[in-house]
Amino acid sequence: MARLRLPVLEPDPAAPFPPPDTALRDPNGLLAAGGDLSPTRLLNAYAHGIFPWYSAGQPILRWSPDPRMVFRTDAVHLSRRFRRTLRGLPWVATADTAFDAVVAACATLPRRGQRGTWITAEMRAAYGALHRLGHAHSIEVRDGDALVGGLYGVAIGRMFFAESMFSVRSGGSKAALGALAARLSAWGWPLFDAQVENAHLRTLGAEAWPRERFLREVARLVALEAEAPPGSWAAAFGTLPVAALAR
């Protein structure tokens, strides 16, 4: 196989990315390589519908797939069976109370059919820095003091870009996803990104959007940063009993 020739990012973290419509079709969405994981570079990428995804030993790879998996916050689907289960659970969802623990769980818990992780130590440090700046957020699902599921991602303006989720107990990640959607919908945030097309995400209500449509919505929503400035979500999110998601 011939080696792929990708644009290599300039050293300046504020330098523009190549246009997303120049991304490869195979592998779908591979756009560029190199650069760093500084907050400036990461925020610039997300604001233009681009995210990093690479394995240890690879250069930093940047992606903007077409189609793009997207959730409408008022259309996350939790099955009747799962909602019946939620009614009897004492679990609660919070935000930004255990960011590092959520990222660590996403990075280290084994996943069916997958070896290792793309959430390298470098990535964990980078998203930790974004969290301290108020741009990266975690959703935690707890049973008492025990963390049973969660997810994390990046927010700019009124757009949330989900990165990864995990379950320690069955349904933990789905409860986190439902809690995120409920709060974002209540705040007037219409969408959140789920990145790459995935059959499991489709069962939860995710939709495959053409990249052009996705980027158009992202541009509109990230421009609303004055209405949704960076900062901790802990107080605004509060404590949400997962049983409330069964309604």
Wavefront OBJ file of the C-alpha trace (Angstrom):
o trace
v 0.000 0.000 0.000
v 1.327 3.441 -0.916
v 2.026 5.735 2.003
v -0.592 8.397 2.572
v 0.530 11.946 1.936
v -1.184 14.217 4.406
v -0.886 17.932 5.012
v 1.356 18.548 8.025
v 0.227 21.284 10.389
v 2.344 24.388 10.875
v 4.113 24.891 14.227
v 1.941 27.878 15.148
v -0.979 26.433 17.198
v -3.250 29.182 15.857
v -2.499 28.292 12.221
v -5.560 27.279 10.166
v -6.394 23.673 9.379
v -6.855 22.404 5.832
v -10.482 22.701 4.658
v -12.471 19.687 5.939
v -13.748 18.929 2.444
v -10.179 18.010 1.495
v -10.179 15.084 3.965
v -9.611 11.597 2.600
v -12.484 9.289 1.769
v -10.432 6.237 2.798
v -9.843 6.299 5.686
v -12.937 8.403 5.988
v -12.211 11.904 7.260
v -8.436 11.782 7.729
v -7.448 15.401 7.198
v -3.956 16.221 8.484
v -1.127 15.172 10.763
v 1.238 16.769 13.231
v 0.968 19.831 15.376
v 0.349 19.654 19.098
v -2.483 19.238 21.596
v -2.329 22.734 23.053
v -5.638 24.313 24.134
v -5.405 26.838 21.278
v -4.980 24.106 18.659
v -7.654 21.840 20.126
v -10.257 24.577 20.418
v -9.507 25.788 16.915
v -9.967 22.239 15.649
v -13.265 21.573 17.408
v -14.663 24.937 16.319
v -14.126 23.750 12.734
v -15.487 20.231 13.215
v -12.065 18.555 13.491
v -10.877 16.211 16.244
v -7.646 14.333 17.065
v -7.628 10.533 16.957
v -4.476 8.447 16.884
v -2.726 5.597 18.648
v 0.510 5.545 20.624
v 3.463 5.619 18.255
v 1.578 7.486 15.527
v 1.770 11.184 14.762
v -1.205 13.221 15.932
v -3.881 12.637 13.291
v -6.784 15.039 12.646
v -10.182 13.912 11.386
v -13.397 15.340 9.957
v -15.477 12.395 8.687
v -18.374 12.517 6.259
v -21.032 11.669 7.323
v -20.810 12.853 10.921
v -22.653 11.168 13.805
v -24.798 13.706 15.672
v -27.342 13.582 18.493
v -30.223 15.996 18.714
v -30.520 16.665 22.431
v -34.300 16.196 22.404
v -34.103 12.903 20.516
v -31.794 10.597 22.495
v -33.575 7.246 22.599
v -33.595 5.151 25.760
v -35.512 1.922 25.276
v -38.627 1.150 27.330
v -36.812 -1.713 28.996
v -33.909 0.509 29.997
v -36.225 3.236 31.257
v -38.014 0.676 33.440
v -34.616 -0.271 34.840
v -33.755 3.373 35.525
v -36.905 3.851 37.605
v -35.589 1.461 40.217
v -32.005 2.715 40.365
v -30.641 5.101 43.021
v -27.997 6.428 40.618
v -27.461 10.153 40.177
v -25.701 12.133 37.441
v -23.426 15.112 38.057
v -20.978 17.141 35.982
v -17.360 18.200 36.451
v -16.932 16.577 39.848
v -14.501 13.821 38.763
v -13.121 14.765 35.342
v -9.770 12.998 35.688
v -11.422 9.815 36.974
v -13.847 9.759 34.037
v -11.076 10.213 31.477
v -8.979 7.556 33.218
v -11.886 5.102 33.108
v -12.485 5.821 29.410
v -8.783 5.221 28.778
v -8.250 2.078 30.793
v -11.431 -0.001 30.930
v -11.377 -2.856 28.386
v -13.762 -2.636 25.429
v -15.153 -5.547 23.483
v -13.237 -6.142 20.254
v -10.671 -3.431 20.972
v -7.081 -3.644 22.130
v -5.472 -0.794 23.972
v -6.677 2.792 23.808
v -6.298 5.929 21.748
v -6.576 8.025 24.940
v -2.842 8.241 25.521
v -1.146 9.939 28.466
v -0.566 12.912 26.161
v -4.287 13.095 25.353
v -5.265 12.797 29.007
v -2.981 15.699 29.907
v -4.320 17.807 27.034
v -7.975 17.366 27.958
v -7.140 17.917 31.610
v -5.715 21.301 30.615
v -8.893 22.094 28.666
v -10.968 21.108 31.695
v -9.055 23.469 33.946
v -9.779 26.243 31.427
v -13.501 25.428 31.562
v -13.774 23.979 28.055
v -13.764 20.211 28.717
v -16.466 18.613 30.840
v -17.344 15.281 32.355
v -20.655 13.671 33.216
v -20.484 11.244 36.118
v -23.062 8.603 37.046
v -22.772 7.376 40.604
v -24.321 4.800 42.863
v -23.524 6.335 46.216
v -19.791 7.015 46.103
v -19.125 4.496 43.315
v -18.601 5.775 39.776
v -20.652 3.455 37.526
v -20.470 5.309 34.202
v -19.667 8.571 32.532
v -18.474 10.486 29.520
v -16.402 13.534 28.652
v -16.048 16.032 25.838
v -15.447 19.629 24.826
v -17.874 22.566 24.775
v -17.585 25.711 22.693
v -20.462 28.146 22.632
v -23.633 26.045 22.583
v -22.027 23.002 20.962
v -20.757 19.925 22.801
v -18.308 17.513 21.204
v -18.449 14.144 22.977
v -15.177 12.236 23.074
v -15.612 8.969 24.950
v -17.834 7.204 27.474
v -17.586 4.204 29.761
v -19.620 1.835 31.921
v -18.549 -0.030 35.024
v -22.085 -1.358 35.445
v -24.525 -2.156 32.681
v -26.245 0.986 31.472
v -23.818 3.432 33.083
v -22.759 5.079 29.827
v -26.329 5.211 28.500
v -27.457 6.919 31.696
v -24.636 9.462 31.298
v -25.646 10.079 27.678
v -29.290 10.540 28.651
v -28.374 12.926 31.478
v -26.154 14.986 29.176
v -28.910 15.246 26.574
v -31.513 16.227 29.173
v -29.402 19.030 30.595
v -28.226 20.351 27.216
v -31.787 20.372 25.902
v -32.953 22.298 28.982
v -30.138 24.811 28.395
v -31.167 25.341 24.770
v -28.266 23.436 23.204
v -29.774 21.573 20.241
v -26.977 19.162 19.293
v -23.940 17.258 20.413
v -21.316 15.559 18.292
v -20.692 11.802 18.400
v -17.965 11.814 15.719
v -17.860 8.497 13.831
v -20.803 6.476 12.520
v -21.554 3.587 14.835
v -24.439 1.093 14.917
v -24.743 1.230 18.722
v -25.041 5.016 18.693
v -27.802 4.732 16.082
v -29.851 2.617 18.507
v -29.605 5.526 20.959
v -30.916 8.029 18.425
v -27.765 9.339 16.745
v -28.106 10.513 13.150
v -25.577 10.505 10.319
v -25.399 14.037 8.923
v -23.568 15.147 5.792
v -20.390 16.908 6.880
v -21.439 20.146 5.203
v -24.656 20.305 7.239
v -22.792 19.464 10.445
v -20.135 22.129 9.892
v -22.770 24.742 9.125
v -24.496 24.043 12.460
v -21.208 23.956 14.351
v -20.235 27.370 12.985
v -23.563 28.796 14.146
v -23.459 27.264 17.615
v -19.821 27.933 18.526
v -20.397 31.596 17.670
v -22.715 31.765 20.706
v -19.836 31.610 23.199
v -20.902 34.897 24.793
v -24.174 33.171 25.763
v -22.388 30.074 27.078
v -18.921 31.074 28.308
v -16.426 28.464 29.486
v -16.474 27.415 33.120
v -17.399 24.560 35.410
v -20.757 22.866 34.848
v -20.959 21.480 38.381
v -23.418 24.005 39.799
v -25.544 24.510 36.686
v -25.853 20.770 36.055
v -26.599 19.984 39.678
v -27.583 16.467 40.724
v -29.914 14.628 38.365
v -31.493 11.332 39.562
v -31.311 8.944 36.619
v -34.848 7.818 37.443
v -35.959 11.186 36.045
v -34.749 10.055 32.601
v -37.441 7.365 32.577
v -40.271 9.865 32.162
l 1 2 3 4 5 6 7 8 9 10 11 12 13 14 15 16 17 18 19 20 21 22 23 24 25 26 27 28 29 30 31 32 33 34 35 36 37 38 39 40 41 42 43 44 45 46 47 48 49 50 51 52 53 54 55 56 57 58 59 60 61 62 63 64 65 66 67 68 69 70 71 72 73 74 75 76 77 78 79 80 81 82 83 84 85 86 87 88 89 90 91 92 93 94 95 96 97 98 99 100 101 102 103 104 105 106 107 108 109 110 111 112 113 114 115 116 117 118 119 120 121 122 123 124 125 126 127 128 129 130 131 132 133 134 135 136 137 138 139 140 141 142 143 144 145 146 147 148 149 150 151 152 153 154 155 156 157 158 159 160 161 162 163 164 165 166 167 168 169 170 171 172 173 174 175 176 177 178 179 180 181 182 183 184 185 186 187 188 189 190 191 192 193 194 195 196 197 198 199 200 201 202 203 204 205 206 207 208 209 210 211 212 213 214 215 216 217 218 219 220 221 222 223 224 225 226 227 228 229 230 231 232 233 234 235 236 237 238 239 240 241 242 243 244 245 246 247
